[in-house]
Amino acid sequence: MPKRILEGVVTSNSRNKTIAVLVTRRVMHPKYKKYVSVSKKYHAHDEKNEKNLGDHVAICETKPISKSKCWVVVANGSEQT
């Protein structure tokens, strides 16, 4: 099964080797048939503490690293193809 890759914006980097990434996606409302934005925060592992607030990053699914972390930073969001 392939690993999911999501793109988002860094909202917090205050913890050691951990960042919070806000991922926003657009889904169609089942009743009104309009697109609405749905956001979710993920905690991702940043080994070198190099990502800052506002950076666009790509995160990839991985085995659980801690209680809340099961994502790892793979690249900047613009570099991912």
N, C-alpha and C positions, 0 to 999 in steps of 0.2 A: 504494500500500500504506500503510495507516494506521500511525502511529507508536505504539509501545507506551508505556503509562504504568503505572508501578509505584509502590507506596507502601511506605515502610519507615521505619526509625529511624536517625538519625545516630549512628554509632559513633566517628567521628574527624573532627576539623576542624583538625588541626595543620598541614596544608599550605596554602599560599597559593592561594586561589580553588578549592580542591578539598575535597570531603567524601567520606567513606566511608559508604555507606548499606547497612544490613542488611535485606534483603527476605526475609520468611518466607512460605511458602505451604504449603498442605496438599494432599498427593497420596495417592491410594489405592495401597497396595502391591499389585503384580500377583499375588503368590501368596497372601498372607494376607488380602487384602481389608480391611485396616485402614488408617486414615488416619495418615500420618506427616508430621511437619513437616520441610520441606526449606528450608534457609537459604542465601543467597548474598550476597556483598558486591559492590557496584558502586561505582565511583568516579564522582562527579558534579561538574559544574562549578557553583560558587557564586560568581557574579561579585562580589557585594558583601561576602562573608565574614560574612554575617549569621546563618547557622545554627549552633546550638550542639549539644553532646552531648545526646542524648535527644529531640531534636525529631522530630516526625513530619512527613515530607516526601513530596511526590510528585515523581518524576523522569520525564523524557521522553527517548526515544531521539533522537539527533541524529547529525550527521556526526562523524567522529573529531576530537577536539580535541587529543589527545596519544596517546601509545602505549597508555595504559590508560583514557583517558576518552572515552566516546562517549554520555554521558548528561548532561542538564542539569536543574537544579532548576526546577520550574515553579510550585509552590505548596506551602503547608502541606498535610499529608495530610488534615486535617479539612475544608479549604476545597474540596478536589477533589470534584466530583460526577460 
